Amino acid sequence: MTERSCKIAVLISGSGSNLQSIVDHVEQGHINANIVCVISNKPDAYGLVRAQMANIPTYIIEHKMHASREAFDAELAKTLAVYNANLIILSGFMRVLSPTFINEYPDNILNIHPSLLPKYAGLHTHTRALKAGDSEHGCSVHFVTTELDEGPLVIQAMINIKKTDTAETLATRVLEKEHIIYPLAVKWYCEKRLKLEAKKVYFEGSLLKQALLLTSEHEAELKTGL
């Protein structure tokens, strides 16, 4: 087995289902990495339980206990510095990171968002897609920059919106796709096949002019061991 040189830190605020998906793929040998810590800004986040069950060190850093966003981010950075992580993953992390924090970790923060960006940055994406009468919806993995949900795109997955869909049914179906494309992007990053340079995404050595779209070949690749 290849030495696991990619160290991943995960920031969460809630249930951590995307965290669990990545944990599973690491444990199954599909992703060449170690998850070195999980940090939550909420003490009751179930993702902390998921991490503890996988024997991953966990930390609670409550944003309410800090006077400013910068002070909170400084505490985050202090904890992350202990682990020297190569990649920071935002998994339902409901805090906007300050430019100072993002610039301290250039080119190595990934996020997943429940819409086909650039559509519907921010919250309530499923409701907004339904209200707009969209025929398609989905999710996106992107690198994090100082502009909220506007970082360079890596991969997207698309679903068709049904006439019977509600925000809840859309959320469930989109989440299934999130659990595929997020581990894929992490796998590629850890294999040095994916990188961000000068705010441009490169995959397999070539500039990505637009986001990759999930294919059956991608899904098959995710099931391949190290």
Secondary structure, 3 states (H helix, E strand, C coil): CCCCCEEEEEEECCCCHHHHHHHHHHHCCCCCEEEEEEEECCCCCHHHHHHHHCCCCEEECCHHHCCCHHHHHHHHHHHHHCCCCCEEEEECCCCCCCHHHHHHCCCCEEEEECCCCCCCCCCCHHHHHHHCCCCEEEEEEEECCCCCCCCCEEEEEEEECCCCCCHHHHHHHHHHHHHHHHHHHHHHHHCCCEEEECCEEEECCEECCCCEECCHHHHHHHCCCC
